[in-house]
Amino acid sequence: MSQAKQAIRLLAMMAHPDDAEFLVAGTLFHLKSLGWEFGLTTMTAGDCGSATHTQEEISRLRLAEAKAGADYLGAWYACVGLRDMEVFANAENLRHVVEVMRAFDPDVVITHSPVDYMLDHEETSRLVRDAAFALAMPLYQTRKAQPAPVGRATPALYYADAVEGLDPLGERLWPQFYVDVTAQMEQKRQMLSCHESQRSWLREHHGIDEYLNRMTTWAAQYGQEAGCSYAEGLRQHLGHGYPHEPILQNALGSWIRPRGEGKH
């Protein structure tokens, strides 16, 4: 009897708790229906995400919320252990990111856009890009006493759309392709709703209310661009040494909406 095919493993590596929910949760639920396995990682515990709690209190709350969101998806979760506003692409932090990535050993990684509205997101993108390249290097050592095994191979690397789809100067950063997530919006909303602490924080710091509705508005904007009701945007890293096979695009099939179908 032939051995069952191993499930594809996807790791979403983002800066903060709730970033994956905002940016790619609909895509993840699509792939869950295809039998993929998932890991979610945040660089920080969201330790600056409150105007009322201490750093220790909000970290505990947000780690619990991140775990609840991961549980809702059926995903493994880990926090790299960096601090908000101190996510930097340097040697020490890279070792931590590689160690976490090796613990899950993904076939596919999704992270932030290389250009985004805040440096925590951009530096996370740089760290994850470098970690994906180092994952399967036998001589790259993380210096942990009992390190995770070296990864099997360099994973395919994808970038989520920037927050609001804009660069820091307010210009649209167009995705390579969209994923129609219309049928996944309720699951996306439910997963985001696990982050209960953030509605009051965003209202206080950013002047943004209606936490769930803002996510819905952004997905509807991308949907208009893609020619469907709701969408998420993605780009694939196609540099030398990274896999070029369009593994996400092939898996998602008819749910993919290329640029040009909607109103730009």
N, C-alpha and C positions, 0 to 999 in steps of 0.2 A: 504494500500500500504506500502511495506517495505521501511524503510529509506535507502537512498543511503549510501554506504560504504564510510567512511571518507578516504581521500587520505593520504598516508604515507608521513610523514614529515621528511626530511633529512636536517641536518645542517652540513655544511663543516666549521670547525673552524681551521683556519690556522694562521700562524704568521704574514704574510705580504700580501699586495695586490699583486696579480699574482701567489701566491703559489697554490691556488686551480686550476687555469687554467693549470699550468704546470703538476700537479700531478693527478688530478681526473676529469677534465672537461669532458672527453669522457664518463666516467662512468655516470656522472650526466646527460648528454644528452640522454644516453640510458634510464635512469629512468624517465626523463621528458616525453619520448614517452609512458611510462606506466602510466602517470598521477600523478606521485609523485610531492610533493611541496617542495620548496627549500629555505634555508637560507644560506647565506655566511657571515662569520665573520672573521675579521682580528684582531689580538691582537694590531697591531700598524697601523698607517697611512703611514708607510714607510718613516719616517721623516729623515732618514739618506741615502736615496736612490738617492743621487745626488752629483755631484762634482761642480756644478755651481749655484744651487738654495740655498736659505736659507732653514732652517728646516720648517719654516712656509709656504714658497712657495711650496716646494716639497710635504708637507703634503696635502695642498689644491689640488694640481695636482693629487696626487695618490689616495686620497679619491674619487675624481671625476672619475678617471679611474676605481677604484674598483666598484663604483656604476654603471658605464657604463657596466662593465663586468657582474655584477649581473643582470642588466636590460636585457642584451642580453640573459641570461639564463632564465629570468623570475623569479628571486629570490629576496627575502628580503635581505637587507644588513645592517650590523652594525659593527662599530669599537669599540673594548673594551676600547681603549684610552691609552694603554701603549706606551712606546717608544722603538725604535729600540735599540738593544743591552742591554735592561733593562727589558726583559721579564723573570721574575723569578717566580718560584712556591712558593709563600708565601701567608700568610693569606689575606692580603689586596687585592692582585691581584686575588686570588681565588674568593673573594666576587664579584668582577667586572665580572668575567667570568660566574659565576653562574647566576648573574642577567641577563646578555645577553642571556644565554642559556634558562633561564626560560621565557624570553620574546618571544622566538620562540617555545619552548616546543616540541622538536623533538622526533621522534620515533627511529631515527638512527642518529649517529654522526660519521663523518670522520675527523680525525686530522692527524698530522704529525707522522712519525715513531718515536718510543721512542729513537732510535739511529739514528742520522743524522749528516750532515756535520757541523752544527752550533748550538750553544746553544739556540738561540731564538726558533728554531724548536723543540729541545728536551724539553725545558721548557714549550713550548706551549702544547706538548703532555702530559706532567705531569699535567698541569693545567686542561686540558680538561678531562683527565681521572678522576681526582678528582671531577671536577664539574659535570660530568655525574652521579657519585655516590651520590652527594649531592643534585642533581636536585629535587628529590621527597621527601626529608627529611623535614617534616613540621617544625622541630625545628632549622633547619639551616637557619639563617637569614643573609641577605646581608647588613643590616643596611641602606638601602636606605629609604628615607622618604616615598615614595610610591612604595614599591617593586612590582615586577612582581609576579603573583600567583605561588605557589609551583607547580612543574611539576607533570604530571600524573603518570609517572613511570620512572625507570632507562632506558635510551635508549640503544639500541645495539651500541657498540663502535667498530669502524674500524680504522686501521692505513693505510695511504697511503704508497707507496714505498718511501724510502729515496731518496733525490735528487741524480740523477745518479745511484740510486740503491746501493750506497756504504756507508759503515761506515766510521768514521774519519780516519781509517787506510787503506782505499782503498779496503776493503774486501766486496764481494757481500753480501747483506742482502736479502735473498730469500723471496719472498712473499708466502703466503699460496695458493693464486690463482691469476690468471690474468683475466682481462676483455678485450675481443677483441673489440677495439675501432676503427677499420679500417674505418667503415662507418661514424664515428663521427669526423674524423680528421679535416675536413674543418670547422666544428662548433668550435672545440677546438682551431684551429688557429685563427678564427675570434674573439673568446672570449679573447684570449691572446693578440691579436692585439689592444684591448682597452687600454692596458698599454703602451702608446706611449713613456712615459718619460724614460722607463727602458732600451731601447736599448743603448742609449748613455751612461747611467750610468754603465751598465755591461761592455761595451767596455772599459770605463775608469778605473774601479776598478778591474774587474776580468780578463781583457784581452780577453773577449768573445764578438764576434760580431755575427751577424746573429741570433738575438733573437728567432725568430720563427723557424728557421731551427734547432737550438739546441734542442728545445722542440721536433721537429719531429724526430731528430736523436735518442733521448732517447726513445721515444715511439717505434721506429723501433727496437731498441736493445731489449726492452722487448717483442716485437712481435716475434723476432727471438727465444727468449727463450720459448715463449708460442706456437709457431707453427702457427702464423698468421702474417699479415703485421704490425699491430700496436697494442700495448697493454698497459694497466696500471696494476700495481701490488697492491694488498691489503692483509691485515691480519686482522683477527677478534680477539678482546680482549675476552678471554674466562676465565677470573678469576672469583672467587666466587662472587656472587651478581650481575653480569652483565648478560644480556640475552645471551643465547647460541644458540638460533634459528638462522640458517643461512639466515637471511632475505634478504640480498643483493644477496647471491648466488641463493636462490630460485627465486627471482624476475628476475634475469638476465638470468637464464636458459641456453640456448644453447650458449650464449655469454661468459660463463665462460670457462676458459682454466686452468685446474689443472696443477701443476708442473709436468714435466715429458714428456709433449707432444712435447716440442721444443728441441732445441739444448742447453744444459747447459755446 
